[in-house]
Amino acid sequence: MKQSQTLIPTLKEIPADADVTSHQLLLRAGFIRQNFSGVYTFLPLGKKVLNIVEKVVREEMDAIGGNEVLMPALQSADLWRESGRWDKMGPELMRLNDRHEREFVLGPTHEEVVTSIVRDEVKSYKQLPLTVYQIQTKFRDERRPRFGLLRGREFIMKDAYSFHLTDESLDASYQAMYDAYSRIFTRLGLNFRAVIADSGAMGGKDTHEFMALSKVGEDTIAYSTASDYAANIEMAEVYDNYSPSTETLKELEKVSTPNKKTMQEVADFLGHPIDKGLKTLLFKADESFVLVVTRGDHEVNEIKLKHVLHVENIELATDEAARELLGADFGSLGPIGVSEDVQVICDLAVKAVANVTCGANEDGFHYVNVNPSRDFGEFTYEDIRFIQEGDLSPDGKGTIKFAEGIEIGQVFKLGKFYANQLGAEVLNDQGRAETLTMGCYGIGVSRTLAAIVEQHHDDAGIVWPKQVAPFALHLIVVNSKNDEQVALGNALYEQLQAAGIEVLYDDRKERAGVKFAESDLIGLPVRVTVGKKASEGIIELKERKSEEKEEMTIDALMAYVKTI
C-alpha cells in the first residue's frame, strides 16, 4: 500500500483525554479515531490489525470444531425477559423502542439468542455436542467509558457457545476452548495468565479469565511464586493453615473507647497491633442479615461472601439496621451476645487469634481479651477475606504475589440456566426430553488489540510483534525529489509485493525527519530506507525493536525478507 493513497492521520501531540498508552498511541499513529465517548472508528491500519486478530481467532475456533454464525445485534426484549436478565442487567443494557413501541436490546452478549436458535433447530442428542461462534459488535451503556478501546460503549467481541447433554461433554469442550484461547493469545504475542474468576451476571460457576499483564489493568491477579496457580483477587482462595492459638486465655473485659471507631484508632488507643483486633461488619444478604468477622488487618471479600451464602445480592447494612439489630453504630459492632436471628460468619484467620479486641455492641465500648471459641455464640468459619501478598499459595506451593491485568477473554460453564429459562431440550438416546447444558466463551477482539499495544511499545511509538503488524515492512524513500531514490523505491515496492511481502510504501513528499518519526510511531517490524546510496543499489535496514542499522544490497534484502 502506498502511504500517499491511504488514510493514516498521525498526531504530534498526545490527545488530552487519552489516559493510557494504548489509547494515546493508537490515536497518534492513526489507527483509530473517537466518534464520541466510548465509540471509535477503526481507520485502515487499525482495521488491518483487527483482521489479523480475527483471523487467528477463526483459525483456532475452527480447529476445535466451532461453527461460525452471525446473530443480530438487535435483540427482542421478550427473550431477555424469558431469561430473567431484562431487569437483572441494569442500566448498562442498551434498550430501545421501535415505532410500534416494541422493546429491543442492543446485545452486550448473545446467550438468549443462541439458546433460542438451538431450542428451535436442534432436536436430537445425535446433533450434540455443538459449538457455534461469531465475531460481532457488542454494546454496553458504560457510565464512564475510559482507556480507549479497553472500556467502551461499543466493542468487537468473539463469543462462542457450546451445547451438551452431559457435564462430561461440557468439561471436554471447556478444556478444548481453554487450550484454544491459550494458543490464540500466544500467537498474538501477549504475556498473559489464565486465572480463576467469578462468573458475575453471566451465571454458571466454573470460569477462567485470560488476563494480559499490564500496569493499566483494571483487575488484580493473585499468582503463586512457585506454581501456575493464578486467580482474580476476588476469587483467590486463602490457604487454610490456621491452628488455634496456644496463648493462655485471659478474662474477658469491657473497656471504654470514646470516639474510637476505626480499627487503627482502637488499636492505637488500646496499644496493640491492628491484627490483635477483630473487624465486625453487618451485611444484608438478599432479605437476611449476616454478621461478618475478620482479623483487623484483613478485608472482607464480598464476592466470596456471596458464594458462601448462596445469595443473589449482598451489600453493607445501613446504620439504621445496625442500631436496630445490634444496638450500636459501625465501629462498635461485635459478635458477642448477638441475637440468634443474626447469622455470624468468621474468617478462617480468626481460628488462630487469642485475647483480641472486638466491638461491644455499645457505642464507645470494646471488649478486650476476646476468645472466639469461649465468648461467641453460634458461628461458622469460612474463607471470606481477600488474599494478601505474602500469603501461602492456595495450592500450597510458594507464596502469593500481585499483578495488574487486562481481561482479554473468559470461559464459562453456564450449566442449565439459560436452557431451563428458554426451554432448550432435545430427545436423548431413550427418546425422552432432556434439558441441555451450556458453555460460553468470549474474547474481546478490540480490547486485545489495545492490550497488545500496552505490552509492545517504547517512547517513540508502537512496536508491533511481527505476527500482528498491519504490514510486515515500512519502505521509505528519503528524498522524493531524487529520481534515483524514487526509481529504486518503486522497483523495490513492486519486487516486495511480488514476493508476497505486505509493504507500506512511504512515497509522500515529506521531510525525512517526519517520515522516520511517523514510521517509529506506527511501529512496523522492519524499516527499509532508500537513501543516498540508491545509485549503488544499497539500502538501509532497521528492525523496529532494535537500534542497529544495516546496509545491504537488494539481493540480500530479498533473502532477508523471505525469513520474515
Buried (B, 14 or more C-beta within 10 A) or exposed (E): BBBEEEEBEBBEEBEEEBBBBBBBBBBBBBBBBBEEEBEBEBBBBBBBBBEBBBEBBBEBBEEBEBEBBEBEBEBBBEBBBBBEBBEEBEEEBBBEEEEEEEBBBBBBBBBBBBBBBBBEEBEEBEEBBBBBBBBBEBBBBBEEBBBBBBBBBBBBBBBBBBBBBBEEBBBBBBEBBBEBBBBBBEBBBBBBBBBBBBBEEBBBEBBBBBBBBBEBBEBBBBBBEEEEBBBBBBBBBBBEEBEEBEEEBEEBEEBEBEEBBEBEEBBEBBEBEBBBBBBBBBBBBEEEBBBBBBBBBBBBBBBBBBBBBEBEEBEBBEEEBBBEBBBBBBBBBBBBEBEEEBBBBBBBBBBEBBBBBBBBBBBBBBBBBBBBEEBBEEBEBBBBBBBBEEBBBBEEBBEBBBBBBBBBBBBBBBBBBBBBBBEBBBEBEEEEEBBBBBBBBBBBBBBBBBBBBBBBBEEBBBBBBBEBBBBBBBBBBBBBEBEBBBBBBBEBBEBBEEEEBBBBBBBBEBEBEEBBBBBBBBBBBBBBBBBBBBEEBBBBBBBBBEEEEEEBEBEBBBEBBEEE
